[in-house]
Amino acid sequence: MTKRLVDKIAVVTGGASGLGKQIVSHFEQQGAIVYCTDINPAGAKTASDHVTFVQHDVSDEDAWQQLILEVQSRHQGLDILINNAGIGDGLGPSGPEDTSWQEWQHIMSTNAGGVFLGCKHAIPLMRQSGGGAIVNISSIAALVATPFLTAYGASKAAVWQMTRSVAVHCAKDKIRCNSVHPGQIETPMLEGLFADVAAEANATEDQIREEFLKRIPQGEFGTANDIADAVLFLASDEARHITGAQLSVDGGMSAHP
Ligand SMILES: NC(=O)c1ccc[n+]([C@@H]2O[C@H](COP(=O)([O-])OP(=O)(O)OC[C@H]3O[C@@H](n4cnc5c(N)ncnc54)[C@H](O)[C@@H]3O)[C@@H](O)[C@H]2O)c1
């Protein structure tokens, strides 16, 4: 089968863990040249001919400028940006009355600010390359109420809305922008959420896991592979006429009241 991203230059943020790590692996297998970035190098895939790791904080505008300059000087273009890096709410209660202002700002600047900066600095280089594809990782938390994850849900709704603005802004430049909305996917982030909720509810993590499972119509958690497959499709030329779209990968959760 023909590889789907041969010679495409891609940046994947948050590529050292969970979903990002699988996206990097999918892209490498499909022939892309990948810049895997993360604030934390631990766990990142070992560099290869096709993968370069860059330590990078998505909420730091200078770091974005440096990264894009590096890609430009080495490859003269950029085809794909996957804005995947993100954080959950901190430990403890995260409802509207409990979230601290510092926590709100931290989550918004990483999850929404990081996507904004990525789009802002990648678009000019993509335009220069004749077009490209941006995929922003939002969440089911953008689509349903999240009273226990107030700031997180708001940050992911911002990503969803921003995606559509970028899509329309860039449509004439042949730059596509879409959002992927994972449901509950087995990664370190979901394990952290189980631990937090269990501590708050005075329950075991296994009990919380069972409770979460009941909310998924398909009756199983998603895998990083499920998300990477969806991202690969949207990043590839097979999705050439798709922009401004929201793709939920959630086992039916967002379709279920
Ligand atoms: N796992 C899920 O169930 C789920 C559901 C919905 C949405 N998501 C979203 O998917 C994305 C990936 O989540 P995951 O489950 O793989 O989590 P994860 O914690 O396994 O990985 C997230 C990665 O982002 C990196 N990161 C955090 N802050 C950063 C920053 N400021 N700059 C650069 N990198 C940073 C972390 O170091 C980590 O490697 C996130 O945006 C998350 O909100 C995950």
The ligand as a Tripos MOL2 file, in Angstrom:
@<TRIPOS>MOLECULE
LIG
   44    48     1     0     0
SMALL
NO_CHARGES

@<TRIPOS>ATOM
      1 N1         -6.6920   10.7120   26.9190 N.am      1 LIG1
      2 C1         -7.9160   11.1520   26.7800 C.2       1 LIG1
      3 O1         -8.8740   10.4660   27.1700 O.2       1 LIG1
      4 C2         -8.1940   12.4700   26.1130 C.ar      1 LIG1
      5 C3         -9.5270   12.8200   25.8930 C.ar      1 LIG1
      6 C4         -9.8120   14.0320   25.2680 C.ar      1 LIG1
      7 C5         -8.7900   14.8690   24.8590 C.ar      1 LIG1
      8 N2         -7.5080   14.5100   25.0940 N.ar      1 LIG1
      9 C6         -6.4580   15.4450   24.6460 C.3       1 LIG1
     10 O2         -5.4960   14.7610   23.9000 O.3       1 LIG1
     11 C7         -4.2260   15.4240   24.0210 C.3       1 LIG1
     12 C8         -3.1700   14.4120   24.4150 C.3       1 LIG1
     13 O3         -3.5250   13.8650   25.6820 O.3       1 LIG1
     14 P1         -2.9420   12.4970   26.2410 P.3       1 LIG1
     15 O4         -4.0800   11.7420   26.7930 O.co2     1 LIG1
     16 O5         -2.0480   11.8710   25.2420 O.co2     1 LIG1
     17 O6         -2.1260   13.0750   27.4940 O.3       1 LIG1
     18 P2         -0.6410   12.7740   28.0070 P.3       1 LIG1
     19 O7         -0.5860   13.4500   29.3350 O.co2     1 LIG1
     20 O8         -0.3340   11.3360   27.9050 O.co2     1 LIG1
     21 O9          0.2750   13.5600   26.9550 O.3       1 LIG1
     22 C9          0.2640   14.9650   26.8520 C.3       1 LIG1
     23 C10         1.6500   15.4300   26.4660 C.3       1 LIG1
     24 O10         1.6050   16.8690   26.3620 O.3       1 LIG1
     25 C11         2.8210   17.3540   26.9400 C.3       1 LIG1
     26 N3          2.6420   18.7450   27.3930 N.ar      1 LIG1
     27 C12         1.9540   19.1810   28.4640 C.ar      1 LIG1
     28 N4          2.0610   20.5070   28.5640 N.ar      1 LIG1
     29 C13         2.8560   20.9160   27.5330 C.ar      1 LIG1
     30 C14         3.3390   22.1760   27.1060 C.ar      1 LIG1
     31 N5          3.0570   23.3140   27.7690 N.pl3     1 LIG1
     32 N6          4.1180   22.2220   25.9910 N.ar      1 LIG1
     33 C15         4.4220   21.0940   25.3240 C.ar      1 LIG1
     34 N7          4.0050   19.8650   25.6800 N.ar      1 LIG1
     35 C16         3.2250   19.7820   26.7820 C.ar      1 LIG1
     36 C17         3.1010   16.4230   28.1060 C.3       1 LIG1
     37 O11         4.4550   16.4810   28.5250 O.3       1 LIG1
     38 C18         2.7190   15.0770   27.5150 C.3       1 LIG1
     39 O12         3.8340   14.4470   26.8960 O.3       1 LIG1
     40 C19        -4.4280   16.5330   25.0570 C.3       1 LIG1
     41 O13        -4.6410   17.7680   24.3960 O.3       1 LIG1
     42 C20        -5.6870   16.1020   25.7840 C.3       1 LIG1
     43 O14        -6.3810   17.1880   26.3470 O.3       1 LIG1
     44 C21        -7.1690   13.3340   25.7100 C.ar      1 LIG1
@<TRIPOS>BOND
     1     1     2 1
     2     2     3 2
     3     2     4 1
     4     4     5 ar
     5     4    44 ar
     6     5     6 ar
     7     6     7 ar
     8     7     8 ar
     9     8     9 1
    10     8    44 ar
    11     9    10 1
    12     9    42 1
    13    10    11 1
    14    11    12 1
    15    11    40 1
    16    12    13 1
    17    13    14 1
    18    14    15 2
    19    14    16 1
    20    14    17 1
    21    17    18 1
    22    18    19 2
    23    18    20 1
    24    18    21 1
    25    21    22 1
    26    22    23 1
    27    23    24 1
    28    23    38 1
    29    24    25 1
    30    25    26 1
    31    25    36 1
    32    26    27 ar
    33    26    35 ar
    34    27    28 ar
    35    28    29 ar
    36    29    30 ar
    37    29    35 ar
    38    30    31 1
    39    30    32 ar
    40    32    33 ar
    41    33    34 ar
    42    34    35 ar
    43    36    37 1
    44    36    38 1
    45    38    39 1
    46    40    41 1
    47    40    42 1
    48    42    43 1
@<TRIPOS>SUBSTRUCTURE
     1 LIG1         1 GROUP 0 **** ****
